[in-house]
Amino acid sequence: MSGTSEGTGSAADSIRSATTERHPAVPATAPSSRAESERRDYRAAFNAAHLAMAVVDRGGHVVAANDALAALLGTEPHALVEQHAADLVDLAAEARTWQAYQEVLRGRQARLRCTRRLKHPDGHSLWTEVTLGPVPGTSEVLLSVADISDRRDLQARLRHLQMHDPVTRLPNRTLFFERLSAALEHSSYEQGGTGRIGLCYLDLDGFKAVNDTLGHRVGDRLLTAVAARLTQCADQSGYGRTGGHLVARLGGDEFALLVEDSTGTEQLADLARSALAAVQEPFDLAGQRLSVSASIGVVERASADTSATALMQAADTTLYWAKADGKARWTLFDPERNAHRMTRQALSSTLRPAVERGEFALEYQPLVDLESGAVRGVEALVRWNHPQFGTLTPNRFIGIAEEDGSIVQLGRWVLRTACRQARRWQIEQPSDAPVFVSVNVAVRQVWDSDLVGDVAEILAETGLAPQLLQLELTESAVMGSAGRPLQALQALSDMGVRIAIDDFGTGYSNLAYLSRLPVSVLKLDGSFVRGFRYDDGAHPNPADETIVEALVQLAHRLGLTVTAECVETVGQAARLRRVGCDTGQGWLYSRAVAPDVIARMIGRQAASAASPEQDGPAPHPLV
């Protein structure tokens, strides 16, 4: 029994025997020849192993250590015996690791693996992977320490390659966002920082032209030179004194200058000015002398009030503003301007569905005969009853509709609704001179839809006579018409629909077009009419009066009628009537009103015609 027991002794016993053999002060048992052979094998394997190892008892003391561990730590194996294993490999540095180590010693946890940076007695540092696990059949644990310094160095080199731009050697987008997220997470007043963060988002102006004309090699050299200047600019500005700074290439010709613990917008503005000046200095690139400029979006705010995504969205928006404002400049983020942009985006995303949901309505402003004061027609003006922003006038959404193409759908709805309403007035208020309806048309409606077909279909559907429909196009749109737009205008005119030039006098003003276009009405821009101020004590503008009178005479000679917009006073109306203007439109007569109000005007007008009480035009508003 005794021989059998010794013949199956544990590895720890064998390793311990190896230690006692080398150190005679430790008494050894007298094993059988077979057990002795096994111990010798264990001793040989333990001491010859390249992996640094030690046997540790439940108290955390080293029982035996091999040559590899001693060499790793710069000492002799016997010098490690009875030392605390935790001290040898720095296991007490972190509370979490220390707790796990204690659990392994008590047998409550099977294994511990961690990475430790150790300092060799000769002064150099090395990275190690430390593993502890129980020795089967014993109460001891086996400590192994693997030198992973080469692997860590390789990982560091690979990470550097992954985190840096190969052209400029600057941190890339991945590292930038990693650094930004860390800065936002740890920025705090309590840690001695300012609790703020700043960003300059820079884009080279016209960099694509450099690549296209001089080639990508020159383009890469330019990017490298720009990176060097931006880095030098950030370093010389000294923003590392109050916080960290990072210059990164985010891709293409986009760079970012991140300032941690910034001190305010003035600090970021100074950095942006310096960066802009640095980039605008000419570059000498292997015989090529290049001059470029940059646009910069600047954002600075409290770290607690933002996120990485929000900060970059603000920077991107501000960079777009700098580009849109003329390039070669820096622009500071403006919350109000951004709110307007967000509102515009919200309107754009909901405009098309709003037509289907019936959120639009039409109001009508009278077009009044300046001689008789009678309502000759009405202009249909669309309103958007937005569930969030309330009632919106056309200047808030027509431009958006023209950009995204929804003007075609909206314009078709406006045209159908206005024609249907005009026909209803005609049926309800029969007259020898029924009121016509004037509808604004965007040029995109002519290009992107069959406007002629739409008008013909709607007139047939509503029963409205073509001569009771007037289509208004802006002067710039009509004067520049050619090809399909001109053909469409001619076809509509041949159909009997009247064509009016809106805001006349503010666009091309190429009078030669008037003799060739199928136009029947000129609507004078309100800027001319505002010079006609007799009843408020101000002197009229003689130039405006001369121009208006000349335009009216010219229009009449060409067989056109003239409507004056923005008529607000009795004096203006009187002067316009004296120079021969045909109709007027403005607040003197009425603002844009609901269809039922127009119906009452027509009704009163019919009653007045049946029993006239006075001659001459109406001297007061119609409503």
Secondary structure in CASP SS format (residue, H / E / C, confidence):
PFRMAT SS
TARGET T0000
AUTHOR 0000-0000-0000
METHOD secondary structure of the structure
MODEL  1
M C 1.00
S H 1.00
G H 1.00
T H 1.00
S H 1.00
E H 1.00
G H 1.00
T C 1.00
G C 1.00
S C 1.00
A H 1.00
A H 1.00
D H 1.00
S H 1.00
I H 1.00
R H 1.00
S H 1.00
A H 1.00
T H 1.00
T H 1.00
E H 1.00
R H 1.00
H C 1.00
P C 1.00
A C 1.00
V C 1.00
P C 1.00
A C 1.00
T C 1.00
A C 1.00
P C 1.00
S C 1.00
S H 1.00
R H 1.00
A H 1.00
E H 1.00
S H 1.00
E H 1.00
R H 1.00
R H 1.00
D H 1.00
Y H 1.00
R H 1.00
A H 1.00
A H 1.00
F H 1.00
N H 1.00
A H 1.00
A C 1.00
H C 1.00
L C 1.00
A E 1.00
M E 1.00
A E 1.00
V E 1.00
V E 1.00
D C 1.00
R C 1.00
G C 1.00
G C 1.00
H E 1.00
V E 1.00
V E 1.00
A E 1.00
A E 1.00
N C 1.00
D H 1.00
A H 1.00
L H 1.00
A H 1.00
A H 1.00
L H 1.00
L H 1.00
G C 1.00
T C 1.00
E C 1.00
P H 1.00
H H 1.00
A H 1.00
L H 1.00
V C 1.00
E C 1.00
Q C 1.00
H E 1.00
A H 1.00
A H 1.00
D H 1.00
L H 1.00
V C 1.00
D C 1.00
L C 1.00
A C 1.00
A C 1.00
E C 1.00
A H 1.00
R H 1.00
T H 1.00
W H 1.00
Q H 1.00
A H 1.00
Y H 1.00
Q H 1.00
E H 1.00
V H 1.00
L H 1.00
R C 1.00
G C 1.00
R C 1.00
Q C 1.00
A C 1.00
R C 1.00
L E 1.00
R E 1.00
C E 1.00
T E 1.00
R E 1.00
R E 1.00
L E 1.00
K E 1.00
H C 1.00
P C 1.00
D C 1.00
G C 1.00
H C 1.00
S E 1.00
L E 1.00
W E 1.00
T E 1.00
E E 1.00
V E 1.00
T E 1.00
L E 1.00
G E 1.00
P E 1.00
V C 1.00
P C 1.00
G C 1.00
T C 1.00
S C 1.00
E C 1.00
V E 1.00
L E 1.00
L E 1.00
S E 1.00
V E 1.00
A E 1.00
D E 1.00
I C 1.00
S H 1.00
D H 1.00
R H 1.00
R H 1.00
D H 1.00
L H 1.00
Q H 1.00
A H 1.00
R H 1.00
L H 1.00
R H 1.00
H H 1.00
L H 1.00
Q H 1.00
M H 1.00
H E 1.00
D C 1.00
P C 1.00
V C 1.00
T C 1.00
R C 1.00
L C 1.00
P E 1.00
N C 1.00
R H 1.00
T H 1.00
L H 1.00
F H 1.00
F H 1.00
E H 1.00
R H 1.00
L H 1.00
S H 1.00
A H 1.00
A H 1.00
L H 1.00
E H 1.00
H H 1.00
S C 1.00
S C 1.00
Y C 1.00
E C 1.00
Q C 1.00
G C 1.00
G C 1.00
T C 1.00
G C 1.00
R E 1.00
I E 1.00
G E 1.00
L E 1.00
C E 1.00
Y E 1.00
L E 1.00
D E 1.00
L E 1.00
D E 1.00
G C 1.00
F H 1.00
K H 1.00
A H 1.00
V H 1.00
N H 1.00
D H 1.00
T H 1.00
L H 1.00
G C 1.00
H H 1.00
R H 1.00
V H 1.00
G H 1.00
D H 1.00
R H 1.00
L H 1.00
L H 1.00
T H 1.00
A H 1.00
V H 1.00
A H 1.00
A H 1.00
R H 1.00
L H 1.00
T H 1.00
Q H 1.00
C H 1.00
A H 1.00
D H 1.00
Q H 1.00
S H 1.00
G C 1.00
Y C 1.00
G C 1.00
R C 1.00
T C 1.00
G C 1.00
G C 1.00
H E 1.00
L E 1.00
V E 1.00
A E 1.00
R E 1.00
L E 1.00
G E 1.00
G C 1.00
D C 1.00
E E 1.00
F E 1.00
A E 1.00
L E 1.00
L E 1.00
V E 1.00
E E 1.00
D C 1.00
S C 1.00
T C 1.00
G C 1.00
T H 1.00
E H 1.00
Q H 1.00
L H 1.00
A H 1.00
D H 1.00
L H 1.00
A H 1.00
R H 1.00
S H 1.00
A H 1.00
L H 1.00
A H 1.00
A H 1.00
V H 1.00
Q H 1.00
E C 1.00
P C 1.00
F E 1.00
D E 1.00
L E 1.00
A C 1.00
G C 1.00
Q E 1.00
R E 1.00
L E 1.00
S C 1.00
V C 1.00
S E 1.00
A E 1.00
S E 1.00
I E 1.00
G E 1.00
V E 1.00
V E 1.00
E E 1.00
R E 1.00
A E 1.00
S H 1.00
A H 1.00
D H 1.00
T C 1.00
S C 1.00
A H 1.00
T H 1.00
A H 1.00
L H 1.00
M H 1.00
Q H 1.00
A H 1.00
A H 1.00
D H 1.00
T H 1.00
T H 1.00
L H 1.00
Y H 1.00
W H 1.00
A H 1.00
K H 1.00
A H 1.00
D C 1.00
G C 1.00
K C 1.00
A C 1.00
R C 1.00
W E 1.00
T E 1.00
L E 1.00
F C 1.00
D C 1.00
P H 1.00
E H 1.00
R H 1.00
N H 1.00
A H 1.00
H H 1.00
R H 1.00
M H 1.00
T H 1.00
R H 1.00
Q H 1.00
A H 1.00
L H 1.00
S H 1.00
S H 1.00
T H 1.00
L H 1.00
R H 1.00
P H 1.00
A H 1.00
V H 1.00
E H 1.00
R H 1.00
G C 1.00
E C 1.00
F E 1.00
A E 1.00
L E 1.00
E E 1.00
Y E 1.00
Q E 1.00
P E 1.00
L E 1.00
V E 1.00
D E 1.00
L C 1.00
E C 1.00
S C 1.00
G C 1.00
A C 1.00
V E 1.00
R E 1.00
G E 1.00
V E 1.00
E E 1.00
A E 1.00
L E 1.00
V E 1.00
R E 1.00
W E 1.00
N E 1.00
H E 1.00
P C 1.00
Q C 1.00
F C 1.00
G E 1.00
T E 1.00
L E 1.00
T C 1.00
P H 1.00
N H 1.00
R H 1.00
F C 1.00
I H 1.00
G H 1.00
I H 1.00
A H 1.00
E H 1.00
E H 1.00
D H 1.00
G C 1.00
S C 1.00
I H 1.00
V H 1.00
Q H 1.00
L H 1.00
G H 1.00
R H 1.00
W H 1.00
V H 1.00
L H 1.00
R H 1.00
T H 1.00
A H 1.00
C H 1.00
R H 1.00
Q H 1.00
A H 1.00
R H 1.00
R H 1.00
W H 1.00
Q H 1.00
I H 1.00
E H 1.00
Q C 1.00
P C 1.00
S C 1.00
D C 1.00
A C 1.00
P C 1.00
V C 1.00
F E 1.00
V E 1.00
S E 1.00
V E 1.00
N E 1.00
V C 1.00
A C 1.00
V H 1.00
R H 1.00
Q H 1.00
V H 1.00
W H 1.00
D H 1.00
S C 1.00
D C 1.00
L H 1.00
V H 1.00
G H 1.00
D H 1.00
V H 1.00
A H 1.00
E H 1.00
I H 1.00
L H 1.00
A H 1.00
E H 1.00
T H 1.00
G C 1.00
L C 1.00
A C 1.00
P H 1.00
Q H 1.00
L H 1.00
L E 1.00
Q E 1.00
L E 1.00
E E 1.00
L E 1.00
T E 1.00
E H 1.00
S H 1.00
A H 1.00
V H 1.00
M H 1.00
G C 1.00
S C 1.00
A C 1.00
G C 1.00
R H 1.00
P H 1.00
L H 1.00
Q H 1.00
A H 1.00
L H 1.00
Q H 1.00
A H 1.00
L H 1.00
S H 1.00
D H 1.00
M H 1.00
G C 1.00
V C 1.00
R E 1.00
I E 1.00
A E 1.00
I E 1.00
D E 1.00
D E 1.00
F E 1.00
G C 1.00
T C 1.00
G C 1.00
Y C 1.00
S C 1.00
N C 1.00
L H 1.00
A H 1.00
Y H 1.00
L H 1.00
S H 1.00
R C 1.00
L C 1.00
P C 1.00
V C 1.00
S C 1.00
V E 1.00
L E 1.00
K E 1.00
L E 1.00
D C 1.00
G H 1.00
S H 1.00
F H 1.00
V H 1.00
R C 1.00
G C 1.00
F C 1.00
R C 1.00
Y C 1.00
D C 1.00
D C 1.00
G C 1.00
A C 1.00
H C 1.00
P C 1.00
N C 1.00
P H 1.00
A H 1.00
D H 1.00
E H 1.00
T H 1.00
I H 1.00
V H 1.00
E H 1.00
A H 1.00
L H 1.00
V H 1.00
Q H 1.00
L H 1.00
A H 1.00
H H 1.00
R H 1.00
L C 1.00
G C 1.00
L C 1.00
T E 1.00
V E 1.00
T E 1.00
A E 1.00
E C 1.00
C C 1.00
V C 1.00
E C 1.00
T C 1.00
V H 1.00
G H 1.00
Q H 1.00
A H 1.00
A H 1.00
R H 1.00
L H 1.00
R H 1.00
R H 1.00
V C 1.00
G C 1.00
C C 1.00
D C 1.00
T E 1.00
G E 1.00
Q C 1.00
G C 1.00
W C 1.00
L C 1.00
Y C 1.00
S C 1.00
R C 1.00
A C 1.00
V E 1.00
A C 1.00
P H 1.00
D H 1.00
V H 1.00
I H 1.00
A H 1.00
R H 1.00
M H 1.00
I H 1.00
G H 1.00
R H 1.00
Q H 1.00
A H 1.00
A H 1.00
S H 1.00
A H 1.00
A H 1.00
S C 1.00
P C 1.00
E C 1.00
Q C 1.00
D C 1.00
G C 1.00
P C 1.00
A C 1.00
P C 1.00
H C 1.00
P C 1.00
L C 1.00
V C 1.00
END
